[in-house]
Amino acid sequence: MILLTMTLQGVYNPVRRIASKLSGLSHTDRQPNGLLDYRPMYLSPSLSASLATLGRFLLGLVLLVAAIGKWLDRDQFARAVIHYPILPQSLARAVAGALPWGEFILALLLILNWFTLLTASLTIGLLMLFTAAQCVTLARGQQVDCHCFGGFDQEKIGPHTLLRNAILMLIALWVLVFNWRYSAPAS
């Protein structure tokens, strides 16, 4: 019980200490609310801001290219979504029509830095849905074209598409966390 209490109080937690040393994170700094602050020690606020801005533009560009690619090859993209083995046909038609618009709006909001917390959250959610659909397809052993970028690519869903989604989610998470941390009013 004493060991558990010490672990919960942060007095003795070797896993946390090792992880923080390996990652360069501080485990001794506390926020005003008493919680541990795991802010990276080696990133200055200006570097963090630059990386968040770069991440926003990169995500916006990727979503913009995806939306334009789907618009340029509307019929092929609609057929691909309708024949995708997860959605019912009636829902697939609606998704095929709405998805490029959703990607375009998210891209525009990210590039213009409007509603960044909401936009980054929605981008993460969209990428999670894409990843879940790709995982289901791979688990079923089906070979389906990705159509992630409409007519700009004709690749099959595979580990590389999952990796790309994971990297984009990490970038969106960085944008979300940075903007959440630095957009909160000072108390």
Backbone torsions as a table, in degrees:
resi	resn	phi	psi	omega
1	MET	NA	-40.1	179.6
2	ILE	-64.0	-41.9	178.9
3	LEU	-62.0	-41.5	178.2
4	LEU	-62.9	-43.5	179.0
5	THR	-62.9	-43.1	179.4
6	MET	-64.2	-38.1	178.9
7	THR	-66.0	-44.8	-179.2
8	LEU	-65.0	-32.7	179.6
9	GLN	-80.7	-8.1	178.6
10	GLY	83.3	9.1	179.8
11	VAL	-72.7	-40.7	-177.7
12	TYR	-133.2	102.9	177.1
13	ASN	-149.0	83.4	-175.0
14	PRO	-62.7	-33.6	-179.6
15	VAL	-63.3	-44.8	-179.7
16	ARG	-64.5	-42.2	-179.0
17	ARG	-65.6	-42.2	178.9
18	ILE	-64.8	-45.8	-179.8
19	ALA	-61.9	-40.3	-179.1
20	SER	-70.3	-33.3	176.9
21	LYS	-68.6	-40.7	-179.8
22	LEU	-67.9	-35.0	-176.2
23	SER	-91.4	-8.8	-178.6
24	GLY	80.2	17.1	-179.4
25	LEU	-94.5	148.1	179.1
26	SER	-88.7	133.8	177.2
27	HIS	-109.5	5.7	-177.5
28	THR	-106.9	-18.2	-179.8
29	ASP	-75.5	140.2	178.9
30	ARG	-120.4	144.4	175.4
31	GLN	-79.8	167.6	178.5
32	PRO	-58.5	-27.0	179.6
33	ASN	-82.6	2.6	176.2
34	GLY	93.0	-10.2	-180.0
35	LEU	-78.8	153.6	178.0
36	LEU	-67.5	141.7	-180.0
37	ASP	-105.4	113.9	-177.8
38	TYR	-102.7	38.6	177.9
39	ARG	-69.0	136.3	177.3
40	PRO	-58.4	133.3	-177.5
41	MET	-78.5	-24.8	-171.4
42	TYR	-95.4	0.7	178.8
43	LEU	-108.5	122.1	176.3
44	SER	-76.2	158.1	177.5
45	PRO	-57.5	-35.8	-179.9
46	SER	-69.5	-37.0	176.4
47	LEU	-68.1	-40.9	176.8
48	SER	-60.4	-43.2	178.9
49	ALA	-63.7	-41.3	179.3
50	SER	-64.3	-42.8	178.8
51	LEU	-66.1	-38.9	178.1
52	ALA	-65.6	-40.8	177.8
53	THR	-65.1	-44.8	176.8
54	LEU	-60.6	-42.6	178.0
55	GLY	-62.1	-42.4	177.5
56	ARG	-59.9	-47.8	-179.7
57	PHE	-64.6	-40.5	179.2
58	LEU	-63.2	-47.7	177.8
59	LEU	-61.6	-43.6	178.8
60	GLY	-60.8	-42.2	179.1
61	LEU	-64.8	-44.3	179.5
62	VAL	-61.5	-45.7	179.8
63	LEU	-66.6	-36.5	178.6
64	LEU	-65.7	-44.8	177.7
65	VAL	-62.7	-40.9	179.2
66	ALA	-63.0	-44.3	-179.5
67	ALA	-64.9	-45.8	-179.4
68	ILE	-64.1	-42.0	178.0
69	GLY	-60.3	-37.9	178.9
70	LYS	-72.8	-35.8	177.3
71	TRP	-68.5	-40.1	-178.5
72	LEU	-66.7	-27.9	-179.1
73	ASP	-123.9	51.6	-174.3
74	ARG	-54.0	-48.1	-175.1
75	ASP	-65.2	-45.3	179.2
76	GLN	-63.7	-41.3	179.4
77	PHE	-65.3	-42.6	179.0
78	ALA	-61.9	-43.1	177.4
79	ARG	-62.2	-40.1	-179.6
80	ALA	-63.8	-42.7	179.8
81	VAL	-68.6	-40.8	-179.8
82	ILE	-64.4	-37.4	-180.0
83	HIS	-87.6	0.1	177.2
84	TYR	-65.3	134.2	-168.8
85	PRO	-78.8	16.6	-177.0
86	ILE	-111.4	-44.5	-173.5
87	LEU	-88.8	144.0	170.1
88	PRO	-66.4	154.0	-171.9
89	GLN	-60.0	-39.6	-178.9
90	SER	-64.9	-40.1	178.4
91	LEU	-73.4	-33.4	-179.1
92	ALA	-63.3	-38.2	178.4
93	ARG	-63.2	-42.7	179.1
94	ALA	-65.3	-41.9	179.2
95	VAL	-63.7	-42.7	-179.4
96	ALA	-62.1	-33.8	178.7
97	GLY	-79.8	-36.4	-173.6
98	ALA	-87.6	-30.2	-173.0
99	LEU	-58.9	-47.4	178.6
100	PRO	-61.0	-36.9	177.9
101	TRP	-66.1	-42.4	177.7
102	GLY	-61.7	-43.7	178.0
103	GLU	-64.0	-40.3	179.5
104	PHE	-64.1	-44.3	-179.9
105	ILE	-64.6	-44.3	177.3
106	LEU	-61.0	-41.8	179.2
107	ALA	-61.5	-46.2	-179.3
108	LEU	-62.0	-45.2	-180.0
109	LEU	-64.7	-38.6	178.2
110	LEU	-67.1	-46.0	-178.0
111	ILE	-64.5	-38.9	-178.7
112	LEU	-85.0	-4.4	179.1
113	ASN	61.4	41.1	176.8
114	TRP	-105.1	136.0	177.5
115	PHE	49.1	49.0	-170.0
116	THR	-63.0	-39.6	179.4
117	LEU	-61.7	-48.0	179.6
118	LEU	-65.3	-44.0	-177.4
119	THR	-64.9	-43.3	178.0
120	ALA	-64.6	-39.1	178.0
121	SER	-63.7	-45.0	178.8
122	LEU	-65.4	-36.2	177.6
123	THR	-64.1	-43.2	176.8
124	ILE	-61.4	-44.2	178.6
125	GLY	-60.9	-43.8	178.6
126	LEU	-62.6	-44.6	178.6
127	LEU	-65.4	-34.2	176.5
128	MET	-66.0	-39.9	176.6
129	LEU	-63.7	-44.8	177.2
130	PHE	-59.1	-44.6	-178.5
131	THR	-65.2	-42.3	178.8
132	ALA	-62.4	-43.4	178.5
133	ALA	-63.2	-40.3	178.7
134	GLN	-67.3	-38.2	178.5
135	CYS	-64.4	-42.3	178.2
136	VAL	-62.3	-43.6	179.4
137	THR	-62.2	-44.8	178.7
138	LEU	-66.2	-38.8	179.8
139	ALA	-64.9	-31.4	177.6
140	ARG	-79.8	-7.9	179.2
141	GLY	75.8	21.8	-177.7
142	GLN	-90.3	143.0	176.1
143	GLN	-101.4	102.4	-176.1
144	VAL	-124.0	140.7	174.2
145	ASP	-67.9	141.8	-176.8
146	CYS	-71.3	-50.0	-173.7
147	HIS	54.8	28.9	179.7
148	CYS	-61.4	-34.0	-179.3
149	PHE	-118.6	30.3	177.3
150	GLY	60.2	-128.2	-178.4
151	GLY	-76.9	-6.3	-179.5
152	PHE	-76.6	-16.8	179.0
153	ASP	-144.8	153.4	177.9
154	GLN	-132.1	41.4	-176.6
155	GLU	-88.2	153.9	176.0
156	LYS	-83.0	152.2	175.0
157	ILE	-67.6	133.6	-179.8
158	GLY	-164.1	-171.3	-179.7
159	PRO	-58.3	-32.5	-179.9
160	HIS	-66.8	-33.7	177.2
161	THR	-72.1	-34.8	175.8
162	LEU	-66.0	-40.9	178.5
163	LEU	-64.1	-42.7	178.3
164	ARG	-60.1	-44.2	178.1
165	ASN	-62.9	-40.3	179.9
166	ALA	-63.2	-42.6	179.1
167	ILE	-64.5	-43.2	178.4
168	LEU	-64.5	-37.2	176.7
169	MET	-64.9	-39.8	177.9
170	LEU	-64.0	-39.7	177.3
171	ILE	-64.3	-45.0	178.7
172	ALA	-63.4	-36.8	177.4
173	LEU	-65.4	-41.2	176.9
174	TRP	-60.1	-45.7	179.0
175	VAL	-61.0	-43.7	-179.8
176	LEU	-63.0	-50.7	-177.1
177	VAL	-64.7	-44.1	179.8
178	PHE	-60.7	-48.7	-177.3
179	ASN	-69.1	-32.1	177.3
180	TRP	-68.1	-44.0	-177.5
181	ARG	-65.8	-42.6	-172.4
182	TYR	-100.1	-2.4	176.6
183	SER	-97.7	-10.2	179.3
184	ALA	-69.0	139.9	178.9
185	PRO	-65.7	142.5	179.1
186	ALA	-71.1	139.5	179.9
187	SER	-111.6	NA	NA
